[in-house]
Amino acid sequence: MARISNERESFSHRLRQALHNAHHSSDSPTELARDFNIRFAGPPVTSHAARKWLVGEAIPTQDKMRALAEWLVVPVDWLRFGGEERSAGAQVDTSNFTPEDLKLVAELQLLGERERHIVREFIRIMMRMGKQPVPKKQDADGSGAAPLD
């Protein structure tokens, strides 16, 4: 039983660390539930469930764990099990970067922390939009069918 309790507490610590690093409150279950539910396609979690995650009384189900990891930009296995610190998953191969990519990274580093946070959120939104199916264009008649030649 102590092992399960320790796993929950360890998860709670990693979750709070990831929230802090992503500039989200690690003290408010209400904010966690609200911010999580905005990003999670499944049934919403309650503030009570979020509190249990934060204080080490419960570990989220796998689908919620994946959503948390994606939102907080951490490896899901690190969030769930710990082990190797996030830096191993955060290493990026820059050999395929274009000069424009490298310039963008350099410019990002010149921004203040608040502006970098805004840019990161914007990129996360764009990434989520890229995962959604593109709606079919409607023709003038609203049929969506391609015109015959």
N, C-alpha and C positions, 0 to 999 in steps of 0.2 A: 504494500500500500504506500509506503514511503517513496518508492521508486516512481509511482504514478504521480504523486504529489510533487516530487522533484521535477518531473517532466513538465508538468503544468506550470510550475514556477519558472522554469528555464524558458519555456515558450513565452510566458508573460514578459520576462525580461527582454527577450529578443524583439517581441512586438513593440514594447515601449521604446526600445532603442531605434527600431526602424521608423516608428512614428516620429520620434524626435529628429532623426536624420532627414526625414522628408518634410520637416517643419509643420507637423500636425501635433495637436495636443495629445499627450500621453496620460493626461490626468482626468479627462472627461469622457465617461462612457457614452454620454448623450451625443457629443461631437463625433466620437468614433462610430457609433451606430449610424448617425446621419450621413457622415462622409462615406462610410462603407456602403450603405444602401443606395446611394446615388450611383455607385459604380457596379453594384452586384445585380445581375439579371434575375436571380432567384428570389424566393420569399425574403422579405426584409428581416433583419435581426433587431431585437429589442435592445434598449439601453441596458436592461438587466443582463442579457447575454454578453454584450460588449464589456460590461463591468466584470463578468466572470473571466473573460479573456485577459483583462488588464490586471486582475488581482491573482491570477493563477489558479482559479477554481475550475476552469474548463479549457479545452482545446477545441477550436472550430473543426467542423467537418472538412473533408478534403476539398470540396468545391469552394467553400468559403476561404480555406487556406490558400488555394490558388488565386482567388480574387484579391485577397490581402497582399500576397506576394507581388502580383502584377501591379496593383495600385502603388505599393510602397517601393517598387523596383528593387526587390531582393529575390534571391533564389528561393523557391518554395521549399526545397529540402533544408536550406539553412534556417528558414523561419520555423519549420516544424521540428527539426532535429538538432539544429545547432551545428557544432563541429567547426570546420574551416570557416574563418571569418569571411564576410562578404567580399573582401577584396579579391579573392580568387575568382569569383564570378564576375567581378567588375572590370577585369583586365580586358582591354580592347586591342585587337590587332589593327594597327594603324597603317599597315603596308598597303592597304587598298584605298586609303583616304586620298582624295584629290586635294590639290592645293586650296581649293575653295573650302573643303571640309576642315582642313587644318586651320585656315583663317577664321572660320566660324567658331571653332573651339577656342582659339586664342581670344576672339572678341567676347565670347561668353565668359571667359575668366576675368575680363575687365569689368564686367557688370557687378553691381552690388548684389548682396545675397537676396534681397527681395525681388530684384529683376530676374535673377537666375531661377528663382522659384517659379516666377510667372512663365518663363520660357520652358521650364521642365513640365509644368502643368499643360501648357499649350501643346508640347510634343506628345504627351500622354493622350490628350484628346485626339490629336491627329492620328496617332497609332490606333486608337480604338475605332475611329472612323474608317480607317483603312481595312479593318477586319470585318466591317459590315458589308453586306451585299449592296451593290450599286443598284438603285431603283431603275426600272425600265423607263425610257423616255416615252411619253405619251404623244401620239400624233394629234393633229388639229381636231380630229374627230373623237379623240379620247380612247381609241381602241388599242393603242400600243402596237398595232400591226404595221409592218413595213409597207410602204406604198408599192403597188405593182407598177412595173415599167411598161 
